[in-house]
Amino acid sequence: PVLVPHPRSLRDVEGVAAEMAGPLMCSGLTGYSAIKKAVPYLRAGPLLIVGLGGVGMMGLQFARALTAKPIYVADIDGAKRDER
């Protein structure tokens, strides 16, 4: 069981597939939060995402959705850089 302190912390997930809900709640929220904080600074230059693991890949998707500014990625794994 999980104790939730207030109903506002709950969201209706009706229609969200289980295989999508997990990634959206974990790496999705972390990536989204980081990109939302970075967007106001994009007037100064492009966005650089360092690391293309689960959080980085989710952040990249959110960045593409939230800005038309240039997005650069950095990862030691060339396959991940190519995959983007």
N, C-alpha and C positions, 0 to 999 in steps of 0.2 A: 504494500500500500504506500501511497504518497500523500503527504499532508500538504495541502495548498493553503497559504495564509489568507487569500482573498480570491473570489471568483474572477476578478479582472485578469488574473494570471492564467486563466484557462482560455483556450481557443477551440472553436469547432473545427475539427479536421475532416468533417464529412466530405467525401469525394477526393481526398488526398490519398494516393496509394501508399501503402506501408513502406515500400522501398524508396519512396521519395521523402516521406516524413522524417526519417532518421537523419539523413544528410542535411536536410533543410534546417532542422533544429540544432544541429551541432556545428558543422563547418559552415553551413549556410548563414546562421546568425553571426558567427564570428567574422566571416568574410564580408557580409553586408555591413556590419558595424564599422569595420575598418575602412571600407570604401566610402561610406557615407561621411566619415570624418575627413577623408582625403579630398573629396570633391570640391569643397570651397577653396582649396589651395591650388587647384589646377590652372588658375589664371597665371601662376608663376611659371608653369612648365608642364611637361607630360607626367604621366603616372608611371611609376615603376613598382611592379609587384615582385618581391623577392621570395622565391620558393614556390614551386608549383605542385605541392602536395594537395591534400584534400581541401584545406582552407584556401590556399592560393588559387586553385582552379575555380572554386566557388567565387572567390573575390574577383577573378578575371571575368566570369560571366556577369556578375553584378556591375562591374565597371563598364563593360560593353553596353549594358542596358541603361546606365545612368549618365554616361558622358560620350561625347563624340571626339573628345581630346585623344591624342596619341597615348597608347598604352604599351609600355615595354615590360618584358618579363626577364627574370634572371633565375637560373637554376643550374646546378652542376650536371644535371642529367639532360643531355642533348635531346633525347627522345621526348621528354616532357616539353621542352621548348618547341620542338617541331609539332607536337600534338596540338598546341594552342590554336 
